[in-house]
Amino acid sequence: MKRNRQRKLHQLLALVLSGMGTTTTMAAGPLVQGGGSSLVQPLLGTAIQPATEIGLFGTSEANFSYYPVGSGSGQEAFFRNQPSFLNPQLTGSVYFANSDAALTTAQITSYQNALGATSGPLIQIPYLITPIAIAMVNAPAVTSATTPQTTPGQAHSIALNDDDLCGIFSGSLSNWNQVMDPEKLTRYPTAAIQVVYPAQASGTTELMTRHLAAVCPASSYTKAGITFVDSMMLASSFPNGMPSNFVAATSSSGVQRQLISNLGAGTAAVAYLSPAYTNTFLAPSSASASFQLQVASLLNSRNLIYYAPTGPNATTAVGLLNMPVIRLAAAKPANWVPTSGRAYMELSNPHWGYPVSGTSQIILSQCYTDPGITTAVHDFLNDHYTNPAFAALIRGYGFDPVPESFQAPISNDFLSNPRGWNLDIGNASACSGTVTGR
């Protein structure tokens, strides 16, 4: 009860300071800085934004700061323990990273051979479930009477299938008059399409290219000479250079800004984005969604159903994954987010649900030098996974909390120790001797 009263007091102070037009935060504890995925940034927020996770957690235990530099830079910052990857002015340590792209075997091995000796075992766990929305501006008029709603004020949506995605994102379909209306079976009106994409190493791109790599080899609409690869860099699929109608932007917010610029200029454009940057039908709590971008629904080619990019539809696609059930498996970070094998293939092109879906991860070390940071990281994650108020926030930003089949093993293995596996954050047996902590 005392902790809740302290949290409410700090939230009230943050609201007062916000109303005064300052970004000052009042921290009673240590600074816990991390960064990475821009996809989740609107949800994580800051201490002076009460309708975000960091704002809701408050500053009574620690002052959390999150830098949305992209999944790739967030991973680099964490593995090098170098905060300059988050911001050139930062000093100290990087205590966590968020990444929509799963860690590679090479990254995990590198950590174990270096930082693991002092920071303790590496932890990589699903943080939330997300769809990747296909946002559009100056798109054709919606004429469907059957497709699901995706956008405020539009009862239905433009529907795209895998051939459309492969064609648009490979550059072979560069005008709406090349795209078929699936109900009228006629081409849409003429309008040149600009494709906007993140220039940096992006987890949003990784989730998108994972699907394209799975379905586009079989599509005749994929541009000749293009083979999509699962990568954080869209350019990795274009060894001879990007198509002339593609425009790069920095981070999710940069992609959104470019779409808004196109909207004002009357130029048609398409991009892939976190739902938190699209519109308030998909993400009603996100201030970053206030521009009300139009969003497509997608056909799942496995069951031939059109799905809107909602959190529940993403969970339908992702939620049947199996989490580790024995200690040896649970101790291996790669087992919590598959990058190969049958589970990976199912994620790439799911039988059910919204077809471009996945998990966003949080990456941590098990051990921290400062006991205050250990407590704050543990309590923040415990709130994230078990507090209904945090679950409501997650849904309000267009995501879905991890299902019970994910949450229970995460809580049992990393936030408590009921089975004596000693994998939990700050475990006294694991964090001892030469393992002094990050």
N, C-alpha and C positions, 0 to 999 in steps of 0.2 A: 504493500500500500504506500509506503514511504517513497519508493522509487517512482510509482505512478504520479504521486503528488508533485515530486520534483520535476518529472517530465512535463506535466501540465503547466507548471510555473515557467519553465524554460520556453515552452511553446508560446505562452502568452507574451513573454518578453520578446521573442523572435517576431511575433506579429506586430508588436508596438514598434520595434526597430524597423521592420519592413515598411510600416506605414509612414515612418519618418524619412523614407527614401534612402536608407543606408544599407549596405550589405554586411555590416559588422555582425559577427556572431560571438556569443558568450560561452566559452568552453570551460567547464570545471575540471576536465580531465585531459588526457593526452590527445595529441593530434593523430588520427588514423587516416592516412591518405592512400588512395588507390585510384584506379582508372581503367579505361579500356573502352568497351562497347558504347557507341553512341546510341544504339538501339534502345538500351534500357535507361539512358540518362534522364529523360523526363520523369520516370518513376523514382529513381534514386534521389534526384533533386539536391537541395541544400538545406542547411539548418534553419534558414529563415523562410522556408516554404513548407508550411505545416501539412499540406496535402501531398507530401512525398514521403518516401521511406526514411530518409535521413532527417527530415523535419519532424516526422512522427516519433522517431526514436529519441530526438532531443539531444541535449548536450550535457546532461548530468553525469554521464559516465565518460564520454569522450567527444571530441569534435571530429566527425567524419567529413572528409572532403573527397569529392569524386570528380575526375577529369575525363571527359568524353573524347578521348583522342583516337578512338578506333580500337578494335580488338587486337590488331597486330601490334600497335604501339603499347597497348596495355600489357600484352604478354611480354614484350621486350623489357618494359619497365620492371615488371615483377621478376623475371628471370635474371636480370642484371642487378636487381635491387637498386635501380638508378632512377630517381624521381625526375631527372631532367627530361626523360622521355614523356613525362606527363606535362611538365611545364619547365622551361629553362631556368626559372627562378627558384625552383623547389630544391630543398635539401632534406636530409634525413633518410628514412626508409620507405619502401613501397610495401604496404602490408597486405594488399589484396589486388586482384584484377578481375574484371568481368569480361568475358569473351563469348561471343556467339559461335565462334569456331572452336571445335575441340582441339585439345593439345595433340601434337604428333608424338609418335614413339621417340623420335630423336629429342624432342624438347624434354620429355619426361626423363629420359636417360641422362641428358645433360644436367638437369637439376639434381638428380640422385648422385651424380659424380662430383658435384660442386657444392652448391648451396645446401643440399640436403644434409651434409655432414655437420652443419652448425644450426641450420634453421629447422631441422626435423623433416619428417616425411611430407611429400607433396599431397595436397588435397585438391581434387577437381570434382565438383558435384553440380548437377543441374540446379539452376537458380529459379528458372521459370520456363514456361512453354510459350512460344511465340509463333504466329503466322508471319509470313513476309507478304505485305500487301503490294499489289500492282496499282500504283497511283497514276492518274492521268489528268491532263488539263487540255481544254479545247478539243475534247474527244467528240465522237459522233453522238447524236441524241439517242437516249435510251428508248427503245421501242418494245422491249420485251414485256410480257405480262406474266412470266413464270420464273424468271431468275430471282435470286434472293436480294434483299436490300443490302447495300453496302455504304450508302451515302445519305446524309440528311436531306430530306425533301424529295428523294427519289425512291419510289416504292420498289423499283427493280434496278438491275445493273447491266452494264455491258458485260457479256460473258466471253472469256477467252479460254482456249484449250491449249494443249501442249504444242501443237503445231504453230499456233499463234505466238506462244512464248519463244519457241525455238527460232521462228522467223524474225520476230521483232528484235530479240537480243543477240542474234547473229548478224543482223543487218540486211537480211534478204527481203524482209517486209519493212519498207521504209515509208509507206504511205497507207493511210487507212483504206484506200480503195483497193488494196491487196488483201484485206482482211474480210472474212466472210461473217455476215450476221447469221448465227446458227439457227435462228427461227425463220427468218425470211428467205434464207439461202440466197441472198444477194450481197454484193460488196457494199461496204460503207462508202459514204461520200468522200471525195478527194480531199486529203489534208496530209501534207508531209509530216512525218513523225520524227521528232528528235528524242533520242534516248539519253537520259541523264543517269549517271552512275557514280559511285564513290571512287575517288582516285586513290585513296590510301588503302592499306591492308584492312579489310572490312569483314567482320563476321556476318553482316547482312549479305554481303556478296558471297561469302562461303555457303550460306544456306541456300541462296538462289542458284549458284552454280552447281551445287550438289544435285539439285533436281534436274537442271539442264543437262548435266553430264549423264544422268541416268536415262533421260527420255529422248534427247535430241539425236543420238546416233540413228534412231529408227525413223526420224522425221525427214520427209523430203523437203520440208520448208527450211531446214538448216542450210545456211549459206555454204556453198561449195568451198572446201578447204578449211572450214572451221570445225574444230573438235573441242567441245567444252570440257574443261577440267575442273575438278573440285578444288577451288582456291579462294583465298581472301582477296586476290587481285583479279578483276575481270580481264585485265590486259593479258593475263596468262593464257587465255583462250584465243588470243589474237596475235600470234608471233610476228605477223607482217604489218601490224599497226591497227589501230581502231578504225572502224568505219567512219566515213565523213560526217554522218548524222549523229554521232555519239559525242556527248559533252561531259567532261569530268567535273566533279564538284568535291569539296572537302567535307566529309562527315555527313551524317544523316540530315543535320540542319542545313548544310550547304546544298544538298540535293533538293530539299524542300524549298529553299530560297530560289534555286534555279527554276523549279516548276512554277513558283509564284511569279517570277519574272516572265516566264513564257506565257502564263495566263494573261498578264497585262499586255503583252505584245501580240496576243492573238495567235501564237504559234503552238501547234499541237505537240505534246511531249508525253513520254511514258517513263516511269522509273519504278524501282523496287524499294520499299521503305518499311520500317517499323510502323505498326498501326498507330503508335503514339504520336506520329508526325502527320497523320492523314486527316481525320475528321472526327467529330464528336459523336457520330453514330457508333463508330468502332471504339473510340477511346474517350468516353464522356468526361473523364477527370483530367485529361491532358490539356494544359494551356498551349502546348505545341501543336495541337490538332485544331486550333481555332480557325485556320484558313479554309477548312472544309473542302479538302481536295477530293475529287471524284476517284472512286476505287472500283476495279473490276472484280467480278466473281470468277472463279476458275473451275473448269471441269476436271473432276478426278477421272482419269482415263481408265482406272481399274474398276470402278463401279458406275461410271457414267452419270454421276450426280454433280450438279453445280453447288459449290460451297462459297460462302462469304468468308473473308479472312478474319474470323473471330477467334478469341481464345479457346472457347469450347470446341470449335471445329478443328483447331490445331491439336488440342488434347486427344480428340478422336484419332488423329493421325499418328500421334506420338505415344500416347499413354499406355500402349500395350508392351512397351519395352520392359524387360526384366532387369531389376537391380541386383547386385551381388548379394548372395545369401550365406556365404561362408567367409571366414576371416581372410584367408589367403587371397580370395578374389576381391574382397572389399578393400584390401590394402593397396590395390593396384589402381591408380587414377584412370587408366584407359578403360577399365571395366564399367565406369559410371557413365561414359559418353562414347559410344562405339564409333570407330573410324574405319571399320572394315567388317566383313562377314555378313551374315544373314540379317542381323538387326540393322546394320548400316544401310543395306540395300532396301530394306522396308522403309526406313526413314527417308531415303532418297526419292522413293516413288510409292507412297503408302496405298494400301488397299482401300482405306476409308479416310474420310475427313478431308480437310483443306490440303491440297497436294504439296504446297511449299511451306513446310512447318518444321520446327525443331526446338531444341532447348538452348537457352543462354546459360552459361556456366559461371560460377564463381571459383576463383583459383586462390589458394591459401597455402601457407605453411602451417604445420601442426603446432609449432612452438614459437613463442614470442618472448623477448627478453623482459619487457615491461609487463608485470602482472596486470596492470590496469588495462593494457591493450588486449591481453588475453581475455579478460572479463568482458570488455566492450565488444570485441569481435564475436565472442560466444553469444552474448545476450542479443546483439543485433541480429545474428542469424537465427537464433531461437525465436525471436519475434517474427522474422520474415517467414519462417516455415510453420509456425504454430499459432500466431496471433490473428484472430479473425479480422481485426482492423487492417492489418497488413495485407491479408488475402483480398479484402475489398478494394484496397488501393491497386493491387496488381491487376485485378479485373477492370478497374476503372481506366487503366492506361492501355487496354486492348490486349492484355496478355492473359494467361491462366496460371494460377499456382500449380506447382507440381502435384500430381495426384497422390492419394494416400499410399499407393504402392511405391512411390518414390520417397515421400516425406518420412514415412516410418523408418526405413533403413538409414536415411540421412541423419535423422534425430538420434537413433539408437547408436550409430557408429561414430558420429563426429561431434554431437552435442551432448552426449552422455556416454556411459560405459556399462550398461547393464549386463553385458555378456563377458566383460573382462577382456575385450580385444585390444584395449589401450590405443585406439585410433582417434580418440576424441581430442579436440583442441585443448592444448595446455596440459595434457596427461602427464602426471608427475614422473611416471616410469619412462615414458618416451622422451620427455624433455629434461634430460639430466646429463651429467658428465660433460662431454665435449659438445653436446647439443644444447647450446646456450640460448638459442632462439633468434628470430629475426629482429 
